[in-house]
Amino acid sequence: MKNHLSANLSINTNLVRSKLVEFIRNELTRNGFTKVVIGLSGGLDSSLACYLAVEALGSDNVLAICMPYATSSADSLKHADLVINAVNIRSLIMPITGVVDGLIELSSNTNATRKGNIMARARMIILFDQSAANNALVLGTGNKTEILLGYSTIYGDSACGLNPLGDLYKTQVRQLAMAMKVPEVIIHKPPSADLWIGQTDEGELGFTYQLVDQLLFLLIEKEKTPEECVHEGFSSEFVEQVIARVRKNRYKRVMPPIARITVGDAGLNL
């Protein structure tokens, strides 16, 4: 298969960095806020979001919330501490084990996916509660690859007040993180939502971010047809799999549809 990374996915990190910093600053000003709270997992996306937020707002205006579960990797907090110390921000550790296990006890036959969704939504509750307590907006950390593939929990890790990373593919997030000198151990470790022991994003998805980013770039940015993508060297099965996943998860990328009632509708009295 041809390598499209250098030609298609490479970004001008200085320009993107400037635009994202300006985006964070402008969105907060426009909405009357000066602070953000961010769920810091010790992973690549949330770490980069912290670096961008500090550059935009200053370290005093960024609060990191670490929300481990009982089975979370010890490296998660260790790597989060690297970021917290590097950018000198305030932080809180708020474990979610009690909340998650309490909800699981109310249900039966909870599988790994349902448990992961409960964990993501428990973290969302904490983040939005802390946003209210600190008069701050929740800073999102989802990247474009995850959003397109639906690799997120609706009203969980996808919930936020603004998202600076949502138009960057995962491989582009890594490029920008390297330019901003996010700790290398974070940049190079296998991406993971840390939902259960040994869980990795790519293991769960069944393909690498680098591979799917190249395909998504052709489909979305270059508007190539599936046939053209196959001609570029992707297998037809992989192309069909990714397209099906993007279509299936469209509902996660839009606001819930609202039934519209007009004055002209029969029987309507306004």
N, C-alpha and C positions, 0 to 999 in steps of 0.2 A: 504494500500500500504506500502511496506517496505520502511524504511528510509535509503537512500544511502549516506546522506550528510556526516556523520562522516567517512565513509569508503572510499568514492570516491572523494569528493570535498574538503576535508580538505587539506590545503597546509602548507608547512614549510615557514612561513612568513619571517623568517630571510633570508633564502636562496633565496626566490623569490624577496624580497626587494633588496638584493645585486645584483642579476642578472639584474633586471630592471634598477637600477641605473647605472650599468656598460653598459647596452645596450644604454641608453640615451647618456652617455658620449662618448662611442665609435662611435656611429652613427654620432654625431655632429663632432667629430674629423675627421672621415673618409671623411666627406663631406665638411670640411673646415669651419665649423661654431663653434661659442662659445655660442650662445644665442638661446632661444626659445620664441615664443609667444604662448599663450594658451587662448582659449575661456573659461572663468570661469563663470559657471552658478550658482554656489552655490550648485550644486548637488554632489553626491558621486563620480562619475567618474572623473570629472574635478578637484575636490578638491584633490583627491588622486594623480592625475597626477601632480598637482602643488607641492605637498609634495615631490614626487619622483624627479621632475626636480630640485628643490632647493637642494636636497641632492646630486644630480649628478653634478650640475653646479654652485651652489652658488646663493644666492638671487639676486645679481646684474645682473645676466644673464637670469632672468625669467621675462617676462612681461605678466601680466594677462589683458585680454580685457573682460569687462562686456558689453553685448549687449542686453539690455532689450527692449521689445516691450511694447506698451501702456497697454496691459492686463497682463503683466508679474507680478507674485506674488511679493509683497514687500519683502517677505522672501528671494527671490533669491539674491537680492543685499545685504541684511543683512547677509546672510550666506556666500556670497562671501567675504564680508568684514572680517568675522571671519578668513577665510583662508589667506587673504592678510596680515592681521595684525599678524597672527600666524607665518607665514614664512617670513614676512618682504620683500615682493616683490613690485615692481612698478606695477601700474595698471592704466587703462584708462576706462572710461565709455563712450561708443559710442552707443547711442540709434538707433534702426533700424526702428522705427515707420514710419518716413517720406519715407524712401526707400521702405519699404514693401507696404505701402498704395499707394504710387505712382505707383508701378507695378500692384497692384490689380486693380487700376482704369483703366488700359489699357486693362483689360480682362473683361469677363462677367461670371456670375454664378460661381464665385470662391468658392469652398467648403472648408471645414476645412482642408482636406488633402493637397489640392493645396496651401492654405495659409501657412500651416506649412512648406511645401517644399520651398516656397518663403522665409520664415523667415530663414530657415536653410542655404539657399544659399546666402542670404544677409550677414549673419554672416561669411560665408566662404570668401566672397569678402573682408570684413573688415580684417579678419585674415591674408589673403595672402597679402593684401596691407600693413599691419603693419609689416609683415615679411620682405617685401622688404624695408620698411622705416628703419627697425632696423637691417638689415642684419642678420636675424634670421630664423630658421625653425619653421613651425607650428607643435606644439605637439598635436597629436591626443588623443582622450579620449574614443573612442568606445571600449566596452568590447566584449568578444567572443560571449556571448548570443545574443547581439544586431546584431552582424555581421552575425551570422548563420541564425537568423530569418529575416534578412533584415530590422530590425527595425531602419532604418537610412535613410537619404536622400542622394542619390548618388550625388557626387559633392557638397554636403552640409556639414553636420556634419561628413560625412565619409571621407572628403578630409583632408589630412595632409601630412607632410613631414616624420613623423615617429610616431609610435604608441606603447607605452610601455604596454598598457592594453589589446591589442587585442587577447591575448591567455589566458586571465583570464575570467572565467565565472562570472556573476554578484555576485553570493554568495561568490566567491573567492576575488573579489574586496572589498567586505564588510569586509572579514576577514583581508585583508592586511591593509585596512583603519583603522580598530580597532587597529592593531599592531602599526601603525604609528601615532596613536593618533590624527586622523582627528576629529574635533569636533563632539561629539555624536549626536547633533541635526541634523547634516548632515547625519550621518550614518543611523539613524533610521527613517528619514522622508520618506514618500512614494516617490519612484522614479518618476520623471516627466520631460518631455522635455519642460514643461512650454509654450506650444504652444497656449493654450487657458485656460480660467478660469476653474479650477477644473480638468484639464486634468492630468491623471496619466498613466504611462507606463502600469502597470498591468491591469488597467481598460480598456485601449485601446486594449491590447493584448488578454484579456479574461482569463488570467491565471497568477499565481504568478511566479516570477523568481525562487524561491526555487524549485517549482515543475518542471518547464521546464528545469532547470539546471540539475536536477537528470536524466531526460529522455535524454537530449542531451549528457550528459556524457556517458551514456550507449551506445547510438547510435554512437557517434563519437569516443570517447576514447577507449571504450571497444569493439566496432564493433559488438554490439549485433544486431540480426535481430529484425524486428518489433514483431514477434511472441514471441521472448524471452523477450522483453520489456513488453508485455502484461502479460507474465507469472510472471514477477517481480511485477505486481500489477497495471500497468497503463491500463486505458481503451483503447480499440482498436481505438475508435474515436479520443481520444487525441493523440495517437501515429501517426495515419494517418494525423491528422491536422498539427502536428509539422513537420513531414517529408515532407508534401506537401509544407509547407511554406519555409523550408530550400531549397528544389529543385527549387521552383519558384523564389527565390531571389539569385540564384547562380550568375547571371550576375552582381550583385553588388559587388561580392567578387573577380572578376577577371578583368584584363585589357580588354578594348574593343578588340574584335578579328580583326585582320588585314588580308585582302585578300593577299595571297602571289603569286607573279608572278615570274616565273623562266625563265632562258634563253631558256629552251627547249619548252616553251609554243608557240604554233603555232602563227605565225605572229608577234612575238615580236622582235624588232630590238634594240639591246643595243650597 
